[in-house]
Amino acid sequence: MEATAKATYVRIAPRKVQIVLDLIRNKPCDEAMAILKYTPKAACEPLEKLLKSAMANAENNYNMDSSRLYVSACSVSQGPTLKRIRPRAQGRAYRINKKTSHITLTVKEAE
């Protein structure tokens, strides 16, 4: 039995999220929460919220014990890119690509 939480269209590049996901994969949820709380990365804030959501889903929807949960799987894929224009010298314009992410986090109960 596993509980999943998804966050879509998060305004952060997937490669920045991937770095933090590698830190919490296969860790107990309380340890993963501590890692997210004290890691100085921009991706930690939405991931902490997502982990809380996955834990709440496990507890409320599947009657799992929240003290025995661990992060069984987590992945990130690229969402649509927001294209913005930056004015440059002599009337030129440079494109700025603002990337988005779709993050999936799954928790399971340890045996």
C-alpha positions as CSV (number, residue, x, y, z in Angstrom):
1,M,0.0,0.0,0.0
2,E,1.4,3.4,-0.9
3,A,0.2,7.0,-0.8
4,T,1.1,9.6,-3.5
5,A,1.1,13.4,-3.7
6,K,1.7,15.4,-6.8
7,A,2.6,19.1,-7.3
8,T,2.3,20.3,-10.9
9,Y,3.5,23.5,-12.6
10,V,5.9,24.3,-9.7
11,R,7.9,27.4,-10.8
12,I,11.4,25.9,-10.4
13,A,13.7,24.1,-12.8
14,P,13.5,20.3,-12.6
15,R,17.3,19.9,-12.2
16,K,17.2,22.0,-9.1
17,V,14.5,19.8,-7.6
18,Q,16.3,16.6,-8.6
19,I,19.3,17.5,-6.4
20,V,17.0,17.7,-3.3
21,L,15.0,14.6,-4.2
22,D,18.2,12.5,-4.3
23,L,18.8,13.6,-0.6
24,I,15.4,12.3,0.7
25,R,14.8,9.2,-1.5
26,N,14.4,6.0,0.7
27,K,14.6,7.9,3.9
28,P,12.1,7.8,6.8
29,C,9.6,10.6,6.6
30,D,10.6,12.3,9.8
31,E,14.3,12.3,8.7
32,A,13.3,13.5,5.2
33,M,11.3,16.4,6.8
34,A,14.4,17.4,8.8
35,I,16.6,17.3,5.7
36,L,14.2,19.5,3.8
37,K,13.9,21.9,6.8
38,Y,17.6,22.5,7.1
39,T,18.8,22.3,3.5
40,P,19.3,25.8,2.0
41,K,17.8,25.1,-1.4
42,A,14.8,26.8,-3.1
43,A,13.3,23.4,-4.0
44,C,13.0,22.5,-0.3
45,E,9.9,24.6,0.4
46,P,7.5,23.1,-2.2
47,L,9.0,19.6,-1.4
48,E,8.3,20.0,2.3
49,K,4.7,20.9,1.6
50,L,4.4,17.9,-0.8
51,L,5.9,15.5,1.8
52,K,3.4,16.7,4.4
53,S,0.6,16.2,1.9
54,A,1.7,12.6,1.0
55,M,1.9,11.8,4.8
56,A,-1.6,13.2,5.3
57,N,-2.9,11.2,2.4
58,A,-1.3,8.0,3.8
59,E,-2.8,8.6,7.3
60,N,-6.3,9.7,6.2
61,N,-7.0,7.7,3.1
62,Y,-5.1,4.4,3.8
63,N,-5.0,4.4,7.7
64,M,-1.2,4.0,7.7
65,D,0.9,4.6,10.8
66,S,2.6,8.0,10.2
67,S,5.7,7.1,12.4
68,R,6.5,4.1,10.1
69,L,6.3,5.9,6.7
70,Y,9.3,6.4,4.4
71,V,9.8,8.0,1.0
72,S,9.6,5.1,-1.3
73,A,9.7,6.9,-4.7
74,C,10.1,10.5,-5.8
75,S,10.5,11.9,-9.3
76,V,10.4,15.1,-11.2
77,S,9.6,15.8,-14.8
78,Q,9.6,19.0,-16.8
79,G,6.4,21.0,-17.2
80,P,5.7,23.7,-19.8
81,T,8.3,26.4,-20.2
82,L,7.2,30.0,-19.7
83,K,8.9,32.2,-22.4
84,R,9.8,35.7,-21.3
85,I,11.6,38.5,-23.2
86,R,14.5,40.6,-21.7
87,P,15.3,43.9,-23.5
88,R,18.9,44.2,-24.5
89,A,21.1,46.9,-26.1
90,Q,20.4,48.4,-29.5
91,G,16.7,47.3,-29.6
92,R,17.4,43.6,-29.4
93,A,15.6,41.1,-27.2
94,Y,16.9,38.0,-25.5
95,R,14.6,35.2,-24.5
96,I,14.4,34.0,-20.9
97,N,13.0,30.5,-20.4
98,K,11.3,30.0,-17.0
99,K,11.1,26.3,-16.5
100,T,8.4,24.5,-14.5
101,S,8.3,21.1,-12.8
102,H,5.8,18.3,-12.1
103,I,6.9,16.6,-8.9
104,T,5.6,13.2,-7.7
105,L,6.3,11.8,-4.2
106,T,5.2,8.4,-2.9
107,V,5.4,7.2,0.7
108,K,5.1,3.6,2.0
109,E,4.8,2.0,5.4
110,A,7.9,0.1,6.5
111,E,7.3,-3.5,7.5
